[in-house]
Amino acid sequence: MATITLKGNPIETIGQLPAVGSSAPDFVLTNADLQDVGLADFAGKKKILNIVPSLETSVCSASARRFEQEIARYPDAVVLTISCDLPFAQKRFCQAESISQVITLSQLRDRSFGRDYGVEITTGPMKGLTSRAVVVLDRDNTVVYTEQVPEIGQEPDYQKALSAL
């Protein structure tokens, strides 16, 4: 379990992020077209998993916009923004913000991602959502970088995540 904060108040996650050097757990997440996808759907690409509580919040939407700007410099990489938001809301967000490079994925049908990656919040008012975290995977789905953001209202360290690519 990781202890993080929400507006300075401690909350906990179900576990820890996958260890650097380990194989990333596979997942089943739903994209904006209501198709279920897993790591194999992004084979051969480096991956930034931008894990957020909800794109309906200012910090989560800011991280999606920032990665949208940055990822164009990395043609061999993809950014997957993962939340508990419904695919319809994610699609609406991307259309409103002109986001086309970041791929949004939802835990709509399978909630195991949050548990397997250790990011499901287990206490406090955001219980059941995912914490703010970044996991970077190489082409072979080996974890090369992780960041569990210590305060929900704080943005991740974009430079460290991008440098890990």
Secondary structure, 3 states (H helix, E strand, C coil): CCEEEECCEEEEECCCCCCCCCECCCCCEECCCCCEECHHHHCCCEEEEEECCCCCCHHHHHHHHHHHHHHCCCCCEEEEEEECCCHHHHHHHHHHHCCCCCEEEECCCCCHHHHHCCCEECCCCCCCCECCEEEEECCCCEEEEEEECCECCCCCCHHHHHHCC
